[in-house]
């Protein structure tokens, strides 16, 4: 096909810009590893990320062209305003660590006993710092505004996302992206989570069943909370199999059942706790209704009293279809099509889901290499994943701002 002079010129210009972008990303490779190691050595728990927040804020200021704001005491937003007007896009990284003793053997292992980055948030923070540094150097060519959102307290409900949203600092943002490292996928591979529900909600309950203690040889004199609790556990298994639409993901897992101390004594009470996962608002509501009904009716039938604390946690992430398409194309161009794959829905939950209250969102995953799962003491995210993470983030942001 014959091309006009202007078409050829524009095509060459785009190739030149893409090449320059990759060169800029390569230039921060060493920095990103250094930042990751510092963060990994100095983890801080949710709502206590004071030193982490200061470190991130200082780095952002050192890049130049970035305004630093603090939407909450331990969170940071860096705002980069391009020389040209345009859209406003946000990219979020969480910064908090877990109350887990590290067992990785890393030379840069946590220096804080009982606290470690066993979920990879050090990786997220380092990658977004790298993205900020690359883009800050492109300020004169940038069309639009970028919000680099360094969020506190993802690991602890109610989470840090809501605090940042309530601060009003994200007003005017048109779209928000996020990423999470996941093990047992090639380091630096980019997984595109599906449009629609991309994770599960994270709810649960804490239940105390108050029975009546008795000697094991005289059960007629008591109200057995163990039998009552056992009936509840078994009845809860029917909610997924008989109430939830077949094929829709839903989980009820009772992880705590504590009662009694002696084999010949019927105890006075039992304590149960459960995790409940769903992907749609309708099923989330259904699960709560059925759990409350089962507990109430079983306790009544057995003559037991009860106290139920039903806790609503993070909702499911809802990925925007158009943003997914944009992100996938951008990632393929940034790291190569062979390194990008369609990822299944996460069964875990994330407070990134709350950002949908502000703007359309898209959440993806970055492979971190082989090893134990997130939250395991031996979780070992590979440094080699960092650079592709930065490449994908930079390209996604630029493509969004350029209206691709």
N, C-alpha and C positions, 0 to 999 in steps of 0.2 A: 504494500500500500504506500502510495506517495505521501510524504509528510511535508507540511509547510515549514518554512524556516523557523517560525515561532514555536511550532510544536516540538521541533528538534531541540531548539534552545531551551525550552521549558523542561524537556525530558533530561537533557544533560545537567541542567541546574538541579533537578531533583536527585539525580545520581550523585552529584557533587555534595549535596546537603546530607544525603544518607551516609556517604563515605566519611564526611567530616564528623557526623554524629558518632559513628562507630569508633573513629580515632579518639574522640573526646572521652568516650566510655572507657576505652582501653587505658587511657591515661590515669584513671582513678582506681584501677584494679588493686594496686598496692595499698592505697588508702582504705578501701573498703575492707580488706582483710585486717588491716591494723585496727580499724574501728570495731570490727566484729570481735577481735580478740580482747580489746579493752572492755567492751560491754560484757563479754562472756566472763571475764575475770571478776567483774564488779556488778553482780546481779542485785536487783532490788525487788522486793515483793510489791504486790498491787497496792496502790494508793501511797506507796512510800518511795517512789522513783525520784527522789530529790536530786541526787547526784547525777543520775541518768539524764534527767530533764535539763540540768545545767550544762552537762556535757554536750547534749544535742543542740541546745540553744547557742552555745559558744561556737560550735562547728558551723552552724548555719550562718552566723554573723561573719565568720572568717571567710566564707565563700564570696561575700559581696553581693549586692543587688537584692538581698532577701530581708524583708521585714520580719521580725520575730515577735509573736504575740503568745501570751500564756492564757489559754481558755480555762485552765484549772491549775491548781497548785503544782501538780507534777506532770502536766502535759505541755506540749509545744506545737505551735503551728508556724511554719515558715511560709511567707507569702512572697512570691516572685511575680512581679508585674512586668509583662513584656512591653517592648517599646511600641508595639502596635495593638490596637484594641481588638477584642475578640471574646471568645468563650472563657469560662472559668471552670477549671477542673481540679479535683482533689485526689490525692493518693494517700492512703492511710497505712501506717506501720504501728504495731503495738510494741511496747517497751518493757513490760513487767516480766518478772521471773516467777518461779514456782518454789514452794517449800519442799524441795526435793534435794537430798544429798547426792552430789554428782559422783558418778562412777564411770567416767569416760576415759580416763587416762590421758586427756589432753594436756599438753605442756602449758596451755593457757586456761586450765580448769578454774572453776570458781574459787575465789579466796574467802568466800563467806560460808561458814559451816551451815549446812542444812538448807541452803538456797542455791538454785542454779537455773540456767536458761535451758531447761529440759523440754521446752516446747519450740524453741527456735526464734524467739522474739528478738534476740540479739542479731540474728540474720536479717530479719525484717527491717530493723532500725538501720543497720549498716547499709543495706541495699538502698533504702530511701535517702540516706545521706549521700550516697554516691550519685543517685539520680538528681538530687538537689544541686550538687556541685557541678555536674555536667550541664544542667539547664541554666544555672546561674551564669555560666560562661557564654550562654547563647542569648542573653537578655535582649540585645539589640535586634536580633532576628525573630524574637519570640512574638507570636500573635496571640494575645490573651493573657490570662493569669493562672498561676498554679499555686495550689495550697498543699504544702507538704505537712500532713497531719501525723504527728507523733503522739500516739494515744497511750495513756496510762491504764492500768487495771482492767485488761481484758479478761484476766483469769478469775476475777472475783466479782460475783454479782453484788450490786446491780450493774457493774461494769463502768468503764470510763467513757464510753461513747456517748451515753446519755448526758453526762456532765458537759462534754464538749458541745453537743447539740444545744443544750439549754443555755450555754453561754452566749449564743447568738453569733459566734465568730465565723460560722460557716454560711452566713446569710449571703445569698447570691451565687453560691456554687451550683453549677449546672449538672455535674456528674461526679461520682466518687468511685474510685477503684481501690482494690486491696489485694494482697497476696499472702499466702501462708506456705511455709516449707513443709513438705511431707516426705518421710523416708521410704525406702524401698522402691524408689523411682530414680532413674538415672540423674546424677547430680547435674543441675542446670537445665533439665527438661522443664517445659512449661505445660501444665495441665489446664485445659479449659473446662471449667465446671459448667454444667448445663444452664440454660436459661430457665427461669422460674425458680422453684425451690432448689437451692444448691447446698443446703445443709438441713439439719433437723432443728427443731426447737428443743430447749432443755428445761423441762419442768420436773416436778417430783413432789413427794409428800413425806411428812413426818407424822407418824401415828402412834398414839399411846392408847392401848386397850386396858381399861380398868376392870378387872374381874374380881373374884373373891377367893382368897387363899384357903386351902384345905389340905388335909393329909391325903396322900395318894391313894390310900385304901378307902377313903370316904369321898369320892368325887361328887356325890349327891349333895354334899354340904357346901360346895364351892361353885364358882363360875370360872371355868378354865379359859384363861386368855390365850394359852398356846393353841388349843383346839380352834378357838375363834379366829386367831391370827392365821392359822393354817388354812382354814376355809377361805379367808379373804385372799391369801396368796393364790390359791388354786382358782378361785372365781375370777381374779384379775386376768388370768391367762386366757379367759374366754373373750375378753374385750377385743383383743386384736383378731382372734380367730372368728368371732361371730358378730362383731359390731362395726369394725373398720372395713371399708371397701376392699375386697381382694386385690392385691397388687400394690396397694398404697403402703408406703413404709410407716410402721408404727411399732414401738417397743415399750413394754412395761417390764422393768427389772427390779425386783425387790432385793436390795443389797444388804439390808440389815434386818435381823430378826433376833432380838435378845429377850430372854425371859428365864427366870428360875435359876436355882443354884444347886438343888438336891434332887436326886432321882425319885424320891418318895414324897415330894411336896408339890402340890399344885400351887403355883405362884399367884400373887395378887395382880400382877400386871405384865404386859408385854409391850415392847417397843419395836416398831417396824419403820423402815424408810425405803423409798423407791425412787428410781430414775425413770422418767417418761419422755419418750422422743416421738415427735410427729413432724410432718412437713407442710400441712395445710392448716389454715386457721379453723376450718370447719372440724377437722379431725381433732385438733387441739382442744376445742371446746367440748366435743363429744367425749374425749378421754376423761376430762375433768368431771363431767356429769356422771359418767358411768362409775368412775372410781368412788366418787362421793356416795352414789346410790348403793353400790355393793358394800362399802364399809358400814354405812348406816343400817342397812337391812340385816347384814350378817350379825352385827353387834346386837341389834334388837332381838333377833331370833335366839341368840344365846344368852340374853339377859345381861350383857356387858355394857358398860359405859365406855365412851371413847373421847379422845381429843385429837382432832385432825388439823394439821397445818399444811395446806396445799400451796405449793410455791410455784409461781410462774417465773421461769427464767428467760433466757434469750429466745426471741422468735427465730424462725428459719430465715436464712438469707434468701432474698428474692432477686435473682439476677435478671437484669434487663437484656432482652434478646438483641437489640441493636448494639448495645455496648459489647455484648459477647462477640458479635460478628466483627466489630472493629478491633477488639483486643486480640482475637485469634489471628486476623490478617496481620496486624502489627507485630505480634510475637513471631509469626512465621518469617516475616521480613527481617526481624532483628536477630534471631538465633538460628534460623533455618527450619524449613518445614519438617525435617526429620526429627527435630527436637521438640516439636509441639504435638500434643495428643489431646483427644477428647476424654476428659476425666469424669468418672461417675460422681453422683451426689455424695457429699460428705455426710457420714452419720453423726459426726460431732456437731457442736453448736459454736456460735461466734457472735459477739456483740457488734460485729460489723453490720449485722442485720439492721440495727437501729438507724444507720445512715440513710436508709430508704425514706426516712421521715423528712430528709433534707432534699434529696435529689435521686434520680435513677442511679443504681449501683451495679458494679460488676466485681466479683471476687474470683480469683484464680489460684492455682497452686504452683509451687516451684519444687521440683524434685531435689532432695538433699542427699541422695546416695543410700547405700545399704546400711542397715543397722536396726536397733530397737526402735519401737514406736515413740511418738511424742509423749511426754510426761513420764517416760521411763528413765531411771537414773543413768542408764547407759546411752541415752539418745545422743547421737554423734552426727550433727549436720556437717557436711563437707564444705570447706572454704571454696572449692571449685564451682559451687553452685551460685556464688555471689555475683560474678560478672554477668552471666546470662540473665539473672534477675534484674540487674541494673539496665542491661540492654533492652529487655522487654518493657520495663517501666518507662524508660525514656521514650521509646518509640510509641507506646500507647498514648502517652501524654501529648506528644507532638502531633500524632495523627488525629487525636480528638480536637486539639486546638485548631488544626488546619482543616477541620470539617470533613475528614475522610470517612 
